[in-house]
Amino acid sequence: MEHMREEIRIEAPVEHVWQFMCDTSHWSDWMPRAQFSDFSGPVDQVGTTYLQTMKMMGVEWKGTSTIVEVEPLKLIHDHTDDNGTQDTFFRFEPDGDATRLIVEADYEMPGQLPGFLKSLMTKGYFERQGRHMLADFKALAEATVAVPA
């Protein structure tokens, strides 16, 4: 299993960042390599499932994710067990008037390559993509913060 951890400070209160994350209509804006559909409920509810199709490194992966743990305003944990296993943790921490968003993922890449080759080929790619996605998430979340009159 590989592990990825990225974090970013978002200039918005944790309530806003949480609501922005839970609004799945924004997901394709900050995760452009993925498509999401068939949500069975809100992503801040344990048991919600959704389908995702992702294209990375020329390979298309499809899977069903399930929300397995939620702590309102603190944590969303989803699990995917199709074509490789992945657990993703979105942690929200107040940081003054801002929010620190921490994303961790434990994943196993599908395929026939030996583990060390898969790791060499994918770890850096996943880390770069994670940083880019968080930067896009930050920009979009901050752009939607209401400005006091």
Secondary structure, DSSP 8 states (H G I E B T S, - for coil): -EEEEEEEEESS-HHHHHHHHH-GGGHHHH-TTEEEE---S-TTSTT-EEEEEEEETTEEEEEEEEEEEEETTTEEEEEE-SSS-EEEEEEEEEETTEEEEEEEEEE---SSS-HHHHHHHHHHHHHHHHHHHHHHHHHHHHHTS----
